[in-house]
């Protein structure tokens, strides 16, 4: 298996700084965050989801996109993915991401999935997602870039089982699943190996992060409330040693990408620690 970094977790690095640090840490690839930085955020301290200095603006020119390509190639790294925040149904925005991915030689992008918050019926949202992927699949084939649905809490694909239900009618050469066990601790937990066995050829990428749960207040009725939060990769509920064994058991030989939101490490140390931890688990 190879190692990558999703640049959402290195917000204080420029593309050149990120690529150099990733090379030094022994990583193999980069997943470029694809999102504009709000104008009012540009003077703020760098952060994961606002003033992220390692993001491709959706309106970026070819010259600006080439900067990210150079940063990766000059450090011997693969531009693995262009990872946006798409809305299910927005084929125009999806095609734009695919165009940028093709220019960077990236193998995959993440596509949109409807959120779920009890306000709309799951079955209606599922139909929206299917119609969207019916439009996405020919675009993926046209650009030669695989489109991935992520296992993510607060969406209609929080688990491997529900992600598989959505993608199973499509060609796994073009539509796949980004498996994120850390997200599945927030919501969507299943036995990881069972989920990986179910996904089969749809398993396309893996994100590494971790999650914990803690008690909060007592509710008015006396029952205990709990909340989930981010933990460092080897300190949360996900047993990554077991997950690595499970990935090996299904013959997975793709990338594991770091997406640690715990804030325990600075960007450079995070990459070094991630590489050290995963290489030890793989050995």
N, C-alpha and C positions, 0 to 999 in steps of 0.2 A: 504494500500500500504506500501511496505517496501523501505528502503533507502540503496543505495550502493554508492561506489566511484570507478571511473575508474582511475587507478593509474597513468595514463598519467599526471594528474593534481597535483600530489604530488611527483615531481621528486627528492626532497631533502630528502625524507624519505626512509629508508631501509624497506624491507617487515615487519620486526618486529615492527619498529616505526610506520609504517602506520596502521597496524592492531591494535596496542594499542591505537592510536589516534582515529581510527574509532570506536572502542568499547567505548571509553570515550565520544565521541560525540553522541553516541546512534544509530549508523548505524547498519545495519543488514548483509551487504554483501560487497564483494570486486570483482571488475572486474580487473583481472591482465593484465597489458600491456604485450604483447608478441612481443618483438622486441629486436634485438641485439643493444648494445651500440657501436658505431664506436670506434675503437681503439684510433683514434686521438682525440676523444671527452672525453676520460676518465679523463683527467686532468682539464676539463672545469668546470665552475660553473654549478650545476645541472639545467637542463632545460627540458621542456615538451618533446621535440622530439629528443634530442641528449643524453646528459649525464643524463639519467633518472635512478635513483638508485632503482626504484621499478618496474623493468621489468624482465620478464622471457626471457632468451636467447633461441632462437629456438634450439640451440645445447646443451642445458642444460642436464646434466645427471639426472638419477632418484633421486640421492641424492640431487642434487641442486633443483629439482622440489619439493622434500619433504620439503624443507625449507619454501616454500610458503604455502604449506598445513598446516604445523605446526603453522605458524604465524596466519593463519586464525582460526584454530581450538582452539588454546590456548586462543584465545580472544572471543570464542563463535560466530564466524562469518562464513557465508557461502562463499565459493569460487564460486561466481555466474557465472562468465564468464572468458574465456581466449580470449583476444581481440587483434588480430593481424592486420597486414596491408598486406593482401593477394592480389595477382593478379588474376583476373578472368581467369580461365583456368588452374591454377596450382593446380592440384588435389593432387600431392605428398606433397606439402607444406600444403595444407588444411588438409590432413589426419594426418600429424604430429601435427597440432594444436588440432585436435580431440583426438589424443592419449593422449596429455598432459591434455586436459580438462577432459578426463575420469579418469586419475590418480588423479586429484584434486577433482573429484566429481562435476565438474562444469556442469551446465545445458545447456550452450549455448556458441557459438563462433560467431564472425563476419566473414563473407566471402567476397570475392572480388567482385567488381562491376566495369565494364569498365568506365574509365573517359571519359568526353566529352568536347572537346575544339574546335569544328567546323572543325577539320582536317579529321575526318572520319564520315561517315553517321550513324545516330542513328540506323537505321534498321539493319545495319551490326553488330553494337556493341550489339544490343539487341539479335541477333542470337548467338553471342559469349557467352553472359551471360546465355542464355537458355541452351545451350549445356553444359556449366560449371555446372549449377545447376542440370542438368540431371545426371551428375557424382557425384555431392555433395550429392544428396538426399539418395542414398543407403548407402553412408558413414555415414551420420547422423543417419540413422536407425541402422547401424551396431554398432556404438559407443554409441548410446542412448543420443546424444547431438544435440540440435536444432541449425541449422545454419541460421544466420540472415543477411539480406540485410539492410543496413542503408540508411535512407533518408539523402543524403549528396550532397551539392553543387559541381559542376564541375564533376558530374557523370551522368549516364543515369537514376539514381533514386533520383532526387532532391526533389521529392514530394511524398506524400502518394499514389497519383493516379498512378504515374509511377512505384513506388515500387510494388504496387498491380498488375499492368499489368505484371510485371516480375514474381512474385511468384504465381500468381493465378492458374497456371496449376499444382502446386505441393501440396503435403500433408502438411497442416499446423501443423501437429504433428512433422514434421521434418524440414520444411523451414518456416521462419517467417520474421518479419520486426522489426527493431530497429527504433523507431519513435523519431526523433530529431527536435523539432520545432525551436531551435536556428539555426541549419543549414538551415532550410527552409526560414529564413529571408534573408540569403545571396542569396539564389536562391531556388525556388520551392514552394513559399507560396501558400497555399490553406486554406480555412476555416478549422481550426483544427478538429472541431467536425465532419464535413463531411468526412474528411480523415480517422478519427478513425472509423466512421461507415462503411466506405468502406472496411477498412482492416479487420474488424471482427476478426475471429479466427487467422489471421496472425499477429496481434499485440502481440509482445512477450516481448518487453522491451522499456524503455523510458530513454533518456538522457536529463539532465537539464543543459542548458547554455543559454546565451542570446547574442543578436546582435544589433548593431546600424548602422545607415547610416549617413554620413556627406558629405557636399560639398567639392570638391577638386578644381582643376583648371578649368578655362574656356578653352574649346577647341578652336582650330583655327577658327572654324566656328561660334564662339560666344556662343555655347551651353554649358550648365553646366555639368561637370563631377561629379560623386558621387562615394564613396567607402564605403564598409561595414567593420565593425571592431567588436571586442568582447566587450561586456559589462557584468558587474556583473548580477547575475541571475534575480534580481528584478528591474534592471535599464535599460533594453533594450526594444526592440519593442515587444517581446513576452509577452503577458499578462498571467503570469503563474497561477494566480487565475482562469482565464477562462479555461486554459488548464486542470487544476486539475478538475474543474467542468465537462469538456468534457470527461476526462478519467473516472470519476465516472459515467457519463451518459451511457457509453458503457459497464459498469461493469468491468473495468480493476482493477485488484487487485494485479498486479505484482510489480516489482521494479521500482523506479525512481533513476537513477544514476547521480551523479554530475560530470560535465565535464566543469567546469568554467575556461576559458582561459583568463579572464580579467586581472589577475595579481593583483587585488585589495587586496587580502588577502594572508597571508602566509598559508602554507599547513594545520597546525593545526587549525587556525582560520577559514579557508575555510570550513572544515568539521563541525565545531561547528555552523557556520553561516548557512550553507546548511540545517542541521538538524533542526535548529530553524525555519528557513523560511518555510520549507516544512511541518513540523508538524503544524505550525500555519495555513497554507493554507488548509491542510487536515481537520483541526478542524472546 
